Amino acid sequence: MDVRQTISEIESCKAWLSLKYRLKSLTEDFTDRLFLTLFDSGTPVAENLESLEDEFEEILQLAGWKASPPCRKLWRTYLKELPGILRKLKLDANAIAEGDPASVSVEEVYLAYPGFYAIAIYRLAHPLHLYGVPLVPRLMTEYAHGKTGVDINPGAQIGLSFFIDHATGVVIGETAVIRDRVKIYQGVTLGALYVSKDLQQTKRHPTIENNVTIYANATILGGNTVIGANSVIGGNAWVTQSVPPNSKVYHNPEIHIKTEGNAL
């Protein structure tokens, strides 16, 4: 097989998809610049917002945005959402700072907590998901996923003062609903009972009501599963049915400890 034939076969294999990988890198650059514009004291807001408007138009065009309104009008709609998003993120950061004994300041939360970063990028991506923007909001949250190990689908609905502690391994599905003042730990999954393409337009992921704490590696599944307000879900619990308010759900493993001269 000569080089020309190899090239021809590679091009033929590529032809069935129209992938623009530049969209991925440009979206990541946009996400970084947006985050710095909103949080870094040394980054000028007005100047960067002008650059972000140009980047926004470019990535939406690459993503195939052909709907109304035009990109720049949509950007101005999105721009109006940013102060409200910042207010929500301030509540999230305060919830983390107040709820984690290891936290020494809110500044530490903004700079060093992967859970906060994942929540921030989710909140910035969520309005774009609601607008129906293709690919871009998912690329934003997947960028945060790669940095933090937290996988939040931009379609999830998340209330105020949300706290993800330690972060790594958290999965929050597209149709999950999380109310206010919810605290979850590493390894928590809010997922579907089973996967089937015909469920795409249905609620597949659980609802978590106010003031719920979910400890490490708990798994909560199903669109009809509701965790009632003020409940505690213990570590490693597997929950596939609703839990009344004010409940405590625990997984009780059998633990055997063998020491020298003491066989158990």
C-alpha positions as semicolon CSV with decimal commas, in nm:
position;residue;x (nm);y (nm);z (nm)
1;M;0,000;0,000;0,000
2;D;0,158;0,327;-0,109
3;V;0,130;0,655;0,081
4;R;-0,137;0,799;-0,151
5;Q;-0,365;0,501;-0,091
6;T;-0,310;0,526;0,285
7;I;-0,400;0,895;0,277
8;S;-0,709;0,818;0,070
9;E;-0,827;0,554;0,317
10;I;-0,770;0,782;0,618
11;E;-0,965;1,061;0,450
12;S;-1,243;0,816;0,365
13;C;-1,266;0,703;0,727
14;K;-1,278;1,066;0,846
15;A;-1,549;1,162;0,598
16;W;-1,839;1,006;0,788
17;L;-1,792;1,250;1,077
18;S;-1,757;1,626;1,071
19;L;-1,552;1,684;1,383
20;K;-1,388;2,018;1,451
21;Y;-1,151;1,948;1,738
22;R;-1,058;2,315;1,740
23;L;-1,400;2,368;1,902
24;K;-1,281;2,172;2,206
25;S;-0,961;2,371;2,257
26;L;-1,133;2,704;2,187
27;T;-1,410;2,623;2,438
28;E;-1,148;2,537;2,700
29;D;-0,969;2,868;2,634
30;F;-1,303;3,052;2,657
31;T;-1,381;2,878;2,986
32;D;-1,043;2,974;3,133
33;R;-1,075;3,336;3,026
34;L;-1,433;3,359;3,154
35;F;-1,335;3,212;3,492
36;L;-1,042;3,453;3,531
37;T;-1,256;3,749;3,422
38;L;-1,509;3,669;3,692
39;F;-1,273;3,579;3,976
40;D;-0,917;3,703;3,926
41;S;-0,861;4,049;4,074
42;G;-0,584;4,120;3,821
43;T;-0,794;4,043;3,512
44;P;-0,975;4,348;3,366
45;V;-1,348;4,287;3,327
46;A;-1,450;4,527;3,048
47;E;-1,157;4,445;2,820
48;N;-1,194;4,071;2,866
49;L;-1,568;4,072;2,810
50;E;-1,507;4,223;2,467
51;S;-1,262;3,944;2,382
52;L;-1,501;3,685;2,523
53;E;-1,779;3,809;2,298
54;D;-1,562;3,741;1,993
55;E;-1,463;3,397;2,126
56;F;-1,826;3,318;2,206
57;E;-1,932;3,392;1,850
58;E;-1,652;3,179;1,709
59;I;-1,721;2,874;1,923
60;L;-2,098;2,891;1,864
61;Q;-2,044;2,909;1,488
62;L;-1,806;2,611;1,507
63;A;-2,066;2,424;1,714
64;G;-2,322;2,482;1,440
65;W;-2,545;2,744;1,608
66;K;-2,798;2,845;1,345
67;A;-3,093;2,925;1,567
68;S;-3,227;3,262;1,667
69;P;-3,107;3,488;1,824
70;P;-2,773;3,559;1,652
71;C;-2,459;3,476;1,850
72;R;-2,385;3,829;1,968
73;K;-2,742;3,887;2,085
74;L;-2,731;3,557;2,270
75;W;-2,402;3,666;2,430
76;R;-2,568;3,980;2,565
77;T;-2,847;3,767;2,713
78;Y;-2,585;3,542;2,871
79;L;-2,391;3,843;2,998
80;K;-2,693;3,955;3,200
81;E;-2,693;3,617;3,378
82;L;-2,334;3,645;3,503
83;P;-2,398;3,868;3,811
84;G;-2,665;3,624;3,932
85;I;-2,431;3,331;3,874
86;L;-2,161;3,508;4,078
87;R;-2,406;3,560;4,363
88;K;-2,491;3,188;4,360
89;L;-2,123;3,096;4,356
90;K;-2,056;3,322;4,653
91;L;-2,318;3,122;4,845
92;D;-2,155;2,797;4,730
93;A;-1,811;2,917;4,842
94;N;-1,945;3,029;5,180
95;A;-2,118;2,692;5,228
96;I;-1,787;2,516;5,166
97;A;-1,586;2,751;5,389
98;E;-1,838;2,719;5,673
99;G;-1,895;2,346;5,633
100;D;-1,540;2,215;5,601
101;P;-1,328;2,225;5,919
102;A;-1,014;2,216;5,702
103;S;-1,102;2,540;5,526
104;V;-0,920;2,849;5,651
105;S;-1,079;3,113;5,426
106;V;-1,320;3,173;5,139
107;E;-1,018;3,270;4,926
108;E;-0,881;2,918;4,977
109;V;-1,210;2,774;4,852
110;Y;-1,195;2,979;4,532
111;L;-0,831;2,894;4,468
112;A;-0,786;2,539;4,592
113;Y;-1,115;2,348;4,611
114;P;-1,186;2,131;4,304
115;G;-1,548;2,096;4,410
116;F;-1,596;2,471;4,391
117;Y;-1,432;2,489;4,048
118;A;-1,657;2,212;3,915
119;I;-1,968;2,386;4,052
120;A;-1,854;2,718;3,902
121;I;-1,810;2,578;3,553
122;Y;-2,142;2,393;3,580
123;R;-2,319;2,717;3,676
124;L;-2,156;2,898;3,383
125;A;-2,251;2,620;3,141
126;H;-2,607;2,561;3,261
127;P;-2,768;2,871;3,099
128;L;-2,608;2,779;2,765
129;H;-2,765;2,435;2,797
130;L;-3,103;2,597;2,861
131;Y;-3,058;2,816;2,552
132;G;-3,012;2,499;2,346
133;V;-2,651;2,573;2,251
134;P;-2,504;2,251;2,105
135;L;-2,185;2,090;2,243
136;V;-2,038;2,398;2,413
137;P;-2,194;2,359;2,762
138;R;-2,101;1,989;2,766
139;L;-1,745;2,070;2,658
140;M;-1,723;2,323;2,942
141;T;-1,831;2,078;3,211
142;E;-1,614;1,803;3,063
143;Y;-1,319;2,040;3,084
144;A;-1,394;2,081;3,455
145;H;-1,439;1,704;3,480
146;G;-1,089;1,650;3,345
147;K;-0,943;1,899;3,593
148;T;-1,135;1,790;3,903
149;G;-1,273;1,439;3,858
150;V;-1,626;1,581;3,906
151;D;-1,874;1,500;3,627
152;I;-2,173;1,735;3,640
153;N;-2,395;1,729;3,335
154;P;-2,486;2,090;3,241
155;G;-2,853;1,991;3,227
156;A;-2,875;1,913;3,600
157;Q;-3,073;2,152;3,820
158;I;-2,877;2,261;4,127
159;G;-3,001;2,496;4,398
160;L;-2,823;2,736;4,631
161;S;-2,533;2,680;4,874
162;F;-2,415;2,356;4,713
163;F;-2,111;2,185;4,868
164;I;-1,900;1,911;4,710
165;D;-1,628;1,802;4,954
166;H;-1,307;1,638;4,824
167;A;-1,479;1,613;4,487
168;T;-1,308;1,327;4,302
169;G;-1,539;1,071;4,147
170;V;-1,867;1,262;4,184
171;V;-2,119;1,201;3,904
172;I;-2,438;1,408;3,867
173;G;-2,663;1,310;3,577
174;E;-2,844;1,529;3,329
175;T;-3,191;1,517;3,488
176;A;-3,082;1,523;3,853
177;V;-3,248;1,787;4,071
178;I;-3,060;1,913;4,374
179;R;-3,231;2,162;4,604
180;D;-3,070;2,407;4,847
181;R;-2,795;2,347;5,104
182;V;-2,703;1,999;4,987
183;K;-2,363;1,856;5,079
184;I;-2,205;1,560;4,902
185;Y;-1,871;1,387;4,937
186;Q;-1,630;1,215;4,699
187;G;-1,745;0,922;4,491
188;V;-2,117;1,002;4,509
189;T;-2,324;0,904;4,204
190;L;-2,665;1,052;4,123
191;G;-2,745;0,827;3,830
192;A;-3,004;0,635;3,631
193;L;-3,140;0,292;3,723
194;Y;-3,062;0,166;3,376
195;V;-2,949;0,306;3,043
196;S;-3,169;0,302;2,735
197;K;-3,177;0,549;2,448
198;D;-3,557;0,568;2,453
199;L;-3,532;0,730;2,800
200;Q;-3,355;1,036;2,660
201;Q;-3,648;1,272;2,716
202;T;-3,745;1,136;3,060
203;K;-3,630;1,213;3,413
204;R;-3,373;0,941;3,480
205;H;-3,184;1,079;3,780
206;P;-3,286;1,139;4,141
207;T;-3,415;1,446;4,324
208;I;-3,231;1,557;4,638
209;E;-3,433;1,785;4,864
210;N;-3,308;2,064;5,094
211;N;-3,041;2,012;5,361
212;V;-2,942;1,660;5,259
213;T;-2,593;1,523;5,327
214;I;-2,464;1,234;5,113
215;Y;-2,144;1,071;5,232
216;A;-1,862;0,916;5,031
217;N;-1,929;0,657;4,759
218;A;-2,305;0,653;4,808
219;T;-2,503;0,570;4,493
220;I;-2,855;0,706;4,441
221;L;-3,035;0,595;4,126
222;G;-3,362;0,654;3,942
223;G;-3,575;0,941;3,819
224;N;-3,852;0,864;4,067
225;T;-3,615;0,846;4,364
226;V;-3,654;1,142;4,601
227;I;-3,429;1,191;4,902
228;G;-3,642;1,382;5,155
229;A;-3,528;1,703;5,319
230;N;-3,285;1,693;5,614
231;S;-3,187;1,332;5,544
232;V;-2,841;1,176;5,573
233;I;-2,724;0,909;5,330
234;G;-2,430;0,718;5,474
235;G;-2,115;0,618;5,291
236;N;-2,137;0,331;5,040
237;A;-2,519;0,321;5,060
238;W;-2,704;0,200;4,750
239;V;-3,042;0,375;4,720
240;T;-3,298;0,305;4,446
241;Q;-3,619;0,413;4,618
242;S;-3,742;0,730;4,781
243;V;-3,643;0,820;5,136
244;P;-3,877;1,019;5,366
245;P;-3,766;1,353;5,511
246;N;-3,545;1,343;5,822
247;S;-3,419;0,991;5,746
248;K;-3,080;0,831;5,806
249;V;-2,975;0,565;5,557
250;Y;-2,667;0,357;5,631
251;H;-2,483;0,066;5,476
252;N;-2,369;-0,182;5,743
253;P;-2,078;-0,393;5,620
254;E;-1,943;-0,689;5,814
255;I;-1,589;-0,612;5,920
256;H;-1,359;-0,883;6,052
257;I;-1,031;-0,785;6,218
258;K;-0,765;-1,048;6,278
259;T;-0,482;-0,971;6,518
260;E;-0,199;-1,187;6,642
261;G;-0,331;-1,442;6,889
262;N;-0,690;-1,340;6,822
263;A;-0,854;-1,522;6,532
264;L;-1,196;-1,389;6,446
